[in-house]
Amino acid sequence: MNFIPVITATVVVGAVGLVIGILLGVAGQVFAVKLDEKEVAIRAALPGNNCGACGYPGCDGLAKAIFNGEAPYDTCPVGGQTSAEAIKRILEKGVPDPDSEGGAVEAAMAVSAGAATPEEAAASAEKAAQAAKAEPPKKRPVRKAHPAKPEDCVACHICENSCKFDAVHVPDDRPEVDESKCIGCGLCVRECPRDVLEIVVSEG
C-alpha cells in the first residue's frame, strides 16, 4: 500500500492549519481593541453581578458608559456607595497607584478583571492584605428586596420571572424573597406593576 498520498495530505493539512493559526494570531494583535486603563479600573470597581439593573448590558456596558460620560458614576444599584466612591475617585484622580495603601485594594480588584499578570496579582494581593490590617474594614450597606405591600399582590409572577437569581417566588399569591440569593439589584421592584416590593438597605 502506498502511504505517500496519506502522508502528503497530512502534511498539507497541518501546514494550512499552522498558517491559519499564525494569521489569526497576527490579526488578533493588529485589530485588538485596547481599553483605557481608567475604563478597566471602573469595571473592576463594579460588583460584577451583570444583573442589568442599571439598564446597561452587564457591568462591562456600564463601565464603558461611565467612562464615556454617558452614565453617572453612581449608576450601579448593587455596588451602592462603595462602588460609587471608588469610581468617582478613579474619574477625578485617575487609576490609583498600586504602591499606595489606598490603591492596593483597588489594584487587586483590577487583577480580577484581567488587567494584571499572576505575578502582579500576587503582589497586589499582599499589599491589599497589609492595607486591610492597617485599616479596619468599612461596613458595606446590604440591599435586599422586601415585600412592602404583600396584600396588593395579584400573583402575576412578573417579579419572579424578572429575577435572574431565583430569589423571588410567589407561593400562595404572596411574594417571598430568599435573602440568601437576593443581591438587591432592584429588577423585581422595578418590574412589579403594583409596587408590592421595595428595596431595604441595612448595615452590613
Protein Blocks (a to p, Z undefined) as FASTA:
>chain_A
ZZklmmmmmmmmmmmmmmmmmmmmmmmmmmpccddfklmmmmmmpgolonomnopacjkl
mmmmmmnopacfklpmmlmmmlmmmmmmmmmnopadfkbmklmmmmmmmmmnopacfklm
mmmmmmmmmmmmmpccddddddddddfblmlpgolommmmmpmnlpaccehhiacddfkl
pgolommmmmpmnlmaccddddZZ
